[in-house]
Amino acid sequence: MTAPNLCPACGARNNCSMASEQIEDQPCWCYSVSIDPQILQALAPEQRNSACLCPRCADVLSQLPPASTQQLT
């Protein structure tokens, strides 16, 4: 099982606010992007719903503000 703060696809930090006690009360970066459902379907079944993807694996870096992109990569 993947740790909730790591991307199940690559193992990098996913920067999920829900997985961080310090910022769990803030909206996650993923709330402001649109992730292609095919990306999620490409994950192995055991990787789905285990943890958030990182912005790179979710292919949403271009949807994030420049300041956020620097913090997440």
C-alpha positions in Angstrom: 0.0 0.0 0.0 1.3 3.5 -0.9 1.8 6.1 1.8 -0.9 8.8 1.5 1.8 11.5 0.9 3.4 9.7 -2.0 2.3 9.3 -5.6 1.3 5.7 -6.3 2.7 5.9 -9.9 6.2 7.3 -9.3 6.7 7.4 -5.5 7.4 11.1 -5.4 5.8 13.4 -2.8 2.3 14.2 -4.1 1.9 17.4 -2.0 -1.7 16.3 -1.0 -3.0 18.7 1.7 -5.2 15.9 3.0 -2.1 13.8 3.7 -0.4 16.5 5.7 -1.4 17.3 9.3 0.1 20.8 8.9 -2.2 21.8 6.0 -5.0 19.2 6.0 -7.6 22.0 6.6 -6.6 23.7 3.3 -7.9 22.8 -0.2 -5.6 20.5 -2.1 -3.9 21.6 -5.3 -6.0 18.9 -7.2 -9.2 20.7 -6.5 -8.2 23.4 -9.0 -7.2 21.1 -11.9 -8.9 18.7 -14.3 -7.2 15.2 -14.4 -7.9 13.1 -17.5 -9.8 10.0 -16.4 -7.6 7.9 -18.7 -4.6 8.7 -16.5 -6.4 7.3 -13.5 -7.6 4.3 -15.5 -4.0 3.6 -16.6 -3.0 2.9 -13.0 -3.0 -0.6 -11.8 -6.1 -1.5 -9.8 -4.2 -1.7 -6.5 -2.8 1.9 -7.1 -6.2 3.5 -7.6 -7.8 5.2 -4.6 -4.7 4.6 -2.4 -3.1 8.0 -2.6 -3.2 11.1 -4.8 -1.0 11.3 -7.9 1.7 13.9 -8.0 1.1 16.9 -10.4 3.6 15.5 -12.9 2.0 12.0 -13.1 -1.4 13.6 -13.2 -0.2 15.7 -16.1 -1.5 18.9 -14.7 1.6 21.1 -14.3 0.4 23.4 -17.0 -2.9 24.0 -15.1 -1.2 25.1 -11.9 -0.1 28.7 -11.2 3.7 29.2 -11.7 4.3 29.7 -7.9 2.5 26.4 -7.1 4.4 24.6 -9.8 7.8 25.6 -8.3 6.7 24.3 -4.8 5.3 21.0 -6.2 8.2 19.9 -8.4 
